[in-house]
Amino acid sequence: MKWFGYHNLDFRDKLTIRKNMLLFIILITLFGSFHIIADHYNKIFACYILKPLTTFSIISFALYLTGFELNHYAFLIFLGLAFSLLGDVFLMLKSDKFMQGLISFLIAHIFYIMAFLNASQISINLYAVIPIVLIGFGYLAVLLPKTGNLKIPVLIYALILQAMVITANMFYQTANTTGSLMVLIGAIWFMLSDSILAFARFVKSFKLAQISVLSTYYIAQTCIVLSLQ
């Protein structure tokens, strides 16, 4: 925990903090599940409330884990979450704001990259990087021909997304902590979520696409936030 003097707290105080963490996770899960259900049944008004509410609850969880005292790493994560919330709002609107959403999440990933680099040393693990790059470029070979006039923005976003996963792995390889592991898990879930979203939008939609996008997205953000503990 980043709480000041956490290791000096007595058992009851530590238990209270852990219980509060569990409550946040339950709350995020409930809001996220309700949003997924509302989206599935096309309940637009409920989605307008539940989607930002879920992300806001994740941001609140981040603030709780830091004790509302943001160091450089936590501040960058908070900025990433804030731009993610902005991206959520753009992507849920009835009018097509995909480009605005794309830019918002691209900025969010840049802040995440800055956070991971700030918390790690430069160390490239080719056994991890090569598969990420090969999978990414293989996916782009399928995706880009379908993106029309969004080819360049989608390519830039995909490269930044890969960089986010690579720096998350760098963080884990150099820190080797539970927090850095949560970052790597979160980054992989984020890449999966965005890949499903792009495939469903540009290549071929499928029945469980939106459920898959939202569930993996909420898991990704929560995992990244758990690195703050």
N, C-alpha and C positions, 0 to 999 in steps of 0.2 A: 504494500500500500504506500501511496505517496503522502499519507497523512503524517503530519509532524508528530514525532514521538510514538508512532504506531507500535513499535516493538516494545515500548515501555508501558503500554496500556495493560490493564488487568484483563483476565479472561472474559469477564462480562462485557467490557467495552468492545473487545475484539469480536465477541459473538454478536453484539448489536450491529456492528459494521457489516459482518457477513450476512446477517439476516436482512439488512437494508439492501445489500447488493442483490440478494436473491429476490427481494420484492421488486427491485428495478427490472430484473430479467423477466420476472413473471409479467410485469406491467407491459414491457416491450413486446413480449410474446402475445399477450392478449390483444393489444392495439394492432399489432401486425397481422394477427390471425383475423380479427374483425375486418381489417382493411382488405385482406385477400378475399374474404367471403363477400364483402360488399362489392368489390371489383368484379368478382365472378358473376354476380347477379346484376351487374350494371346499375348499382345504386349510386348515382353520380354524386348527390349531395353528401352522402355518408363518406364517400371516398375523399371529397374535398376536406372533410374534417379529419378522417382517420389517418390518411397518408402523412400529412405534415405533423400530426399529433404523435405518430410512431417515431418519426425521426427526431422530433423535439424531445421525446422521452429518452432517446438514445443520447442526445446532447446533454440532457439533465443528468443522466447516469455518468457521463464523462466529467461533468462539473463536480458531482458528488465524489467520485473516485479521486479527484485531485484536491479535495477539501477546499474547492473554490480558489486555490492558489496555483495559477498556471505557470509552470516553467516553460522554457523555450519549446521543448518537445510537445508538451500538452497544448500550448497555444497554437502550434501548427496543426495539431490534430483537431482542435476546436474549429479552426478556420476551414479545414477540410470538411468537417461536418456541417458548418454553416453554408458553404457553397453546395453541399449535397442537398441540404434542405431547399435551397433555391432551385436546384435542378429538379427536385421532386415536384415542386409547384409548377414549373414549366411543363414537365412531362405529363402531368395529370389534367391539364387544361383541355377543353374540348377543341379549341383552335390548335392547329399544329404548331407547337413551339419546340419541335425536336432540336433544331439548331441551337436555340437558347439553352435548352437542357444539356445538350452535348457540351457546350462551352462551359457551363456551370460545373459539370462533373469533371471536365478536363482540368479546370482550375483546382477543384477539390483534390484530384490525383496529384497535381503538382505540389500542393501543400503537404500531402502525405509523403511524397518522395522526399521533400525537404526535411520532414520530421524523421524519416527512417535514416537518411544520410546523417543528420545531426546526431542520431543515437548510435551510429555504427562507424566502423572503419572501412575504408575502401578495400574490398576483398572480393574478387570475382571467382565464384565457384562454377567452373565450366560444366560440371556434371549437372548442375541445376539450370544454368543459363541456356545452354544449347537446346535442351528439350523445350523450354519456354519459347525460345526464338523460333524453333522449327514448327512447333504447334501453332504459334501465332501467325507466322507467314503462310503456313498451309491453310489456316482458316481464312486469312485475308485473300488468298488466291480464289477461294470460293465466294467470299463476300463482296469484294470490291467491284467485280463486273456488274453487280446488281444494284449498286448504290447511286448510279446516275450522276447528277451534278453535286452530290455530297461526297464524291470519291475522296477528294483531298482532305476535308474535315474528318471523315471517318478514318482515313489512314493515319492522320496526325494523332487522333484520339487513341487509336489502337496501339500506336508506338508508345505513347505516354502511359497507357495502361500496362503494357509489357514492362516498361521501365519501373512502374510502381511495384509490380510483382518481383522484379529482379532486385530492387533496393530493399524490399521486405525480406527477401531471402538473405541478402547481404547483412541486414540487421540481425537476423537469426543466427547466421554463421559466426558472426563476431561477438554477439552478446550471449547467445546460448542460454537464454532465460525463458521463463514461462511467458512473460510479456512479449518477448520477441517472437516466440512460437505462435502466440495468438495473432500477432501482426501478420505473419506468413500465412496462417490459415485464413484470416480475414481477406488478405489480398487475393488468394486463390479463389475464394468464394466470390469476390467482387468480379474477377475476370470471368468466371463462369456465368454470373448474372448478366454482365454486359454482353457476353457472347450470345447468350440465349436471346436477349432483347434484340440484338442486331440481326440475328438469323431470322427471328420471327417477323421483323419489320421489312427486311430487304430480300430475303430468300424465300422462305415459306413459313407461314404461321401454322401453329398447331394448337390443339385444344388446351393443353396445360401450360402453354407458353407463359402467360402472364402470372400464373401461380408460381411457376418456376423462377421467373425473374424476381418477383417480390420476395419470396421466401429466402432465396440465396442472397439477395441484397441486404435484407435485415440481419441475416446471420453474419454477413461480412462486416457491416458497420459495428455490430455489437462486439465481434471478436477484436476488431481494431481498438475499440474503446476499452476493452478489458486489458489491453497492454498498459493502461494508465494505473493499474492497481499496484 
